[in-house]
Amino acid sequence: MNAFDAYAVCFGAGVLFTAVSAIGAHVFGGHGDAAHWDVTHAHAEAGFGADNMPGFSPISPTTVASFLAAFGGFGMILTQLERTRSPWVSVPLSMLGGFAVAAGVFWLFSTVFRKTQGSSEGRVADLVGRSATVITPIAAGAVGEIAYVQGGSRYSAPARAEGDAAVASGATVKITRVVGTQFYVSLN
């Protein structure tokens, strides 16, 4: 077996693995009701980051298949060129090309996973300084209720006025701090 044939086998194996995985995921994807008997099932590509959210692992079937197909493809091309015909030249260059393609696939999929798994839940720390509307009057030294908009969604929360001032319903206030679930507001 010559070098070109070895590269062709790698290329074919990578492409075949990708095709079988895509077809198998569609046919045997395990997303029907019968497949949900185990709550611990996961896709082979899934991994967990520092935030314990599912992500895309650098060493996954997708990146391995990408590397294998790219390694074979680059190798077939390089063995046809006069200067890179030697395996001592074509193998390292093919590996470099394979790693580059696999890294690109990893970056693409991990970016997609990160963007699609973002939460619509806002962070409380981002609310300080924002405006809100009093929907239930805040009596002096008592608790009322405010409504605020964050991330395109409207929320309500219990609130107290800074300095124990009374605030009428419908007034626009500024959120000054959040302590536990209690919001503190002041008049704008």
Secondary structure, DSSP 8 states (H G I E B T S, - for coil): --HHHHHHHHHHHHHHHHHHHHHHHHHS---SGGGTT-TT---TTEEE-TTS-EEE-SSSHHHHHHHHHHHHHHHHHHHTSSTT-SHHHHHHHHHHHHHHHHHHHHHHHHHHHHHHT------GGGGTT-EEEEEE-B-TTS-EEEEEEETTEEEEEEEEEGGG--B-TT-EEEEEEEETTEEEEEE-
